[in-house]
Amino acid sequence: MTTEGFKRKLTAILSADVKGYNRLMGEDKEATIRTLNKTGDDR
């Protein structure tokens, strides 16, 4: 895969992740924050 192809795929993945995060925050901000904090505790 070329560098440009890799960048395009990474951009698409990041965009989808941001879109999903925004959707979750819009549905239930407090639950989304709790879930993110809980996931961070597993590291």
Stockholm file with secondary structure:
# STOCKHOLM 1.0

chainA/1-43         MTTEGFKRKLTAILSADVKGYNRLMGEDKEATIRTLNKTGDDR
#=GR chainA/1-43 SS CCHHHHHHHHHHHHHHHHHHHHHHHHHCHHHHHHHHHHHHHTC
#=GC SS_cons        CCHHHHHHHHHHHHHHHHHHHHHHHHHCHHHHHHHHHHHHHTC
//
